[in-house]
Amino acid sequence: MSGMGVFAAALVGILAGWIADIVLGRHHSLFIKLLIGVIGSFIGAFVASRIGLPVGGVVGELTVASVGAVVFLAVLGLFRRTA
């Protein structure tokens, strides 16, 4: 999320966490959605850079963060079911 301010990054994180909650049918608090979105943005940015996907603008960063957040929650759900 280069070039974004802290407030904009937090807003993208909250939105990405909210989108992941909707996609997977979960219900988390606002703070947890922020954490999910931030972790998802790191995961999404890592994967996007590895496959050579150029990400630009707020919409691109929100998309990458949302996909990363969905992947994070899905993997976390797999671990919670087996434990």
N, C-alpha and C positions, 0 to 999 in steps of 0.2 A: 504494500500500500504506500508506495513512495509518492510523495507530493501531497498527501492528504494530512490534514491537521488531526489532532487527537480527538476532537469532537466529531469530526466526520468519520474517522476510523471507528469510534465507539458506536456511532449511528449505523454504519454499515454492519458492524458486528451484531448489534441488536436485531437489525432487519434480517441478517443471514440466520441467526439463531431462531428467529420467529418463523422464517420460511421453513427451516428444517423441522421445527416443532409441528407445523401444519402438515408437511409432507409425510412425516412418520407418525402423526397422530399422538404426539406427546403434549404435556402441559407443564412447562417449567416457569419459574419466576423470571422477572426481568433481568436480574443479575446473572442467573444461570444462562439465560439466552445470550447475554453479552459474552460470557465465557465460551459458550458453544460456538458463537460466531467468530470470536477471535481465534480460537483453536482451529476452527474450520477454515479461516482465511489463511492461516499458515499452511495447513494441509493442502488447500486448493492452490495456493501460490507455488508450493513445492512441486506438485504434480504438473501444473501448467508450465512451469519452467523446464521440467524434465522432458515433456513431450514437445516443447517448442511452441506452445500456444501463446501468441502475443495478447496481453491483457491491457486494455487502456480504458480510462474513464471510470466514472462511478458505477455505471451499469455493468461493465465488464468485471470490475472488482467485486461488486455485489453478487454477480453470477458465480464467479469462482469461489467466493467465500461461502455462498449458499450450498454449492455442490460439496465443498469440503466439509461443511457442517453436517450435511446429510450423511456423508460417508463416516464422519466421526461418530455420530449418534448411532448409526447402524452397527458399526464395529463395537461400540460400547454396549449396545443391546445384546450382541452375541456373547460377550463376556459375562454380562449380568445373568443371562439365562443359564449358563453352564456352571456358575459358581454356587 
